[in-house]
Amino acid sequence: SLPLTSILAFIWIYWDTKNIQKIIDLSFNTIIMVIPSFIFFITLPIMLKLKINFTVSLLVSVICTSIGYYIFVNILKKYGISF
């Protein structure tokens, strides 16, 4: 599937600024930040297969993903990767 939100953001940035570098930066940052989002897509189905309530599974998955993002961003900063 196409990442509709990203495509809309690219179009919006281009229309507003005509700045190709901003689109390149957003595209790169989107690719980098996909990595920790896998936590959500792994945690949620596992919890649902374990017959844990949907609301609880969703909440725990979001919390785990948030923690994953926090750790991931700090690791990137440690290695001098900024976005």
Secondary structure, DSSP 8 states (H G I E B T S, - for coil): ---HHHHHHHHHHHHHH--HHHHHHHHHHHHHHHHHHHHHHHHHHHHHHTT--HHHHHHHHHHHHHHHHHHHHHHHHHTT---
